[in-house]
Amino acid sequence: MRNFGLLGRSSVAALSAVVFSAPLASAAAASSVADGQQGEQVLSLVAKTTQFTPTGSGDAQGNGFTLANDLYRDDQRVGSGGGGCTIVRLETGASTGTLQCSITFALSGGDITVQGFAPYAPPPRDFELSINGGTGSYAASRGYVHGHTVDDTTTELTFHIVS
């Protein structure tokens, strides 16, 4: 299996990605409600893959990967993430398609979980996953994360969090 999953060897994921509210903003850096809709917090982080394990061999429906990553803001580690993605669709005659991903991010105020479809294609690429909820300060969170996979180990994440 090729090494270019969603947060594939990146974030955030582990689509991870993916995610947050006041405690994280103060730990990582303040974000502005003016960046988005009223009550929306926008947070930009970078996910760096620390572990990547393919599940199955080759580009085939049902195969995928699990991953773990560290989250950074201005070169300072502010959290971690992990999850998995499964290939649910392959384009005919190509090694590209669609992944279904579920990723949880651990931050100072609690966990945030994201899920959705992402492209199975080599970087660079963009994706969006929905924020399904979380724990602690993020228990009522919703919104989405936009990811830009730079390479096999780095994904830029922008969380749009509404509590």
C-alpha positions in Angstrom: 0.0 0.0 0.0 1.3 3.4 -0.9 2.1 5.8 1.9 -0.2 8.6 1.1 -3.3 8.3 3.2 -5.3 11.2 4.5 -3.3 12.6 7.4 -1.5 9.7 5.9 1.7 9.7 7.7 0.4 13.1 8.8 -2.6 14.6 10.7 -6.0 14.5 10.9 -6.0 12.2 10.6 -5.4 11.7 11.5 -7.9 14.1 9.5 -6.7 14.4 12.6 -7.9 16.1 13.0 -8.9 17.4 14.4 -10.1 20.8 17.0 -10.8 22.8 20.1 -12.0 25.6 22.4 -10.9 28.0 25.1 -8.4 25.9 27.0 -6.5 24.9 23.9 -6.6 28.4 22.5 -4.9 29.7 25.6 -2.4 26.8 25.7 -1.5 27.0 22.0 -2.3 30.6 21.1 -5.4 32.8 21.0 -7.7 32.6 18.0 -10.2 35.2 17.0 -14.0 34.9 16.7 -13.7 37.5 14.0 -12.0 34.9 11.9 -15.3 33.1 11.4 -18.9 33.2 12.3 -20.1 34.4 15.7 -19.1 31.9 18.3 -16.7 30.1 16.0 -13.1 29.6 17.1 -10.5 29.2 14.4 -7.3 27.3 15.4 -4.3 26.5 13.1 -2.0 23.7 14.0 0.5 21.4 12.3 0.3 17.6 12.6 3.6 15.7 12.4 3.2 11.9 12.0 5.1 9.9 14.6 3.8 6.4 13.8 2.2 4.9 10.6 1.1 1.3 10.2 -0.6 0.0 7.0 -3.5 -2.5 7.5 -3.6 -4.9 4.6 -1.2 -4.9 1.7 -1.6 -2.9 -1.5 -4.1 -0.5 -2.8 -7.4 -2.4 -2.2 -10.8 -1.6 -0.9 -10.9 -2.4 2.9 -7.2 -1.8 3.4 -6.0 1.3 5.2 -3.7 2.5 8.0 -3.5 3.6 11.6 -1.5 6.6 12.6 -0.3 8.7 15.5 0.8 12.3 15.4 1.9 15.2 17.5 0.2 18.6 17.1 2.3 21.8 17.0 1.6 25.5 17.2 4.6 27.8 16.5 7.0 24.8 16.9 5.6 24.1 20.4 3.9 20.7 21.0 0.3 21.3 22.1 -1.3 17.9 21.8 -1.4 14.5 20.0 -3.7 12.6 17.8 -4.4 9.1 16.5 -6.9 7.1 14.5 -7.4 5.2 11.3 -8.5 5.4 7.7 -9.9 2.7 5.4 -10.0 2.7 1.6 -13.7 2.7 0.7 -13.4 3.4 -3.0 -10.7 3.1 -5.6 -10.7 4.7 -9.0 -10.7 2.2 -11.9 -7.1 1.6 -13.1 -5.6 4.0 -10.6 -4.2 4.0 -7.1 -6.3 6.9 -5.9 -9.8 7.0 -4.4 -11.6 7.8 -1.1 -10.8 7.1 2.5 -13.2 6.9 5.5 -11.3 8.3 8.5 -11.9 8.6 12.2 -9.3 10.5 14.3 -9.2 11.7 17.9 -7.0 14.6 19.0 -6.0 15.0 22.7 -5.5 18.6 23.9 -5.2 20.3 27.3 -9.0 20.7 27.7 -10.0 17.3 26.5 -10.4 15.2 23.3 -12.0 16.1 20.0 -13.1 13.5 17.5 -13.4 14.0 13.7 -14.7 11.8 11.0 -15.4 11.8 7.3 -14.3 11.1 3.7 -10.8 12.2 2.5 -8.9 11.8 -0.7 -6.6 8.8 -1.1 -4.0 10.4 -3.4 -0.4 11.6 -3.2 0.3 15.0 -1.5 -0.3 17.8 -1.8 -4.0 17.6 -1.2 -6.8 19.2 0.8 -9.6 17.6 2.8 -12.4 18.5 5.3 -13.6 16.3 8.2 -16.5 17.0 10.5 -16.0 17.5 14.2 -18.3 14.9 15.9 -17.8 16.0 19.5 -15.4 15.4 22.3 -14.8 15.2 26.0 -14.1 17.8 28.7 -14.2 21.3 27.4 -15.0 20.0 23.9 -18.0 17.9 24.8 -20.4 20.2 23.0 -18.1 21.1 20.1 -19.0 20.8 16.5 -17.7 22.2 13.2 -15.1 21.0 10.8 -11.3 20.8 10.2 -9.7 21.7 6.9 -6.5 19.9 6.2 -3.7 20.5 3.7 -1.4 17.6 3.5 2.1 19.0 2.6 4.0 15.7 2.4 3.9 12.2 3.9 4.6 13.4 7.5 3.2 17.0 7.7 -0.4 18.2 7.5 -1.5 21.8 8.2 -4.8 21.8 10.1 -7.3 24.6 10.5 -10.1 23.9 13.0 -13.4 25.7 12.8 -15.0 25.0 16.2 -18.4 26.0 17.4 -19.4 25.2 21.0 
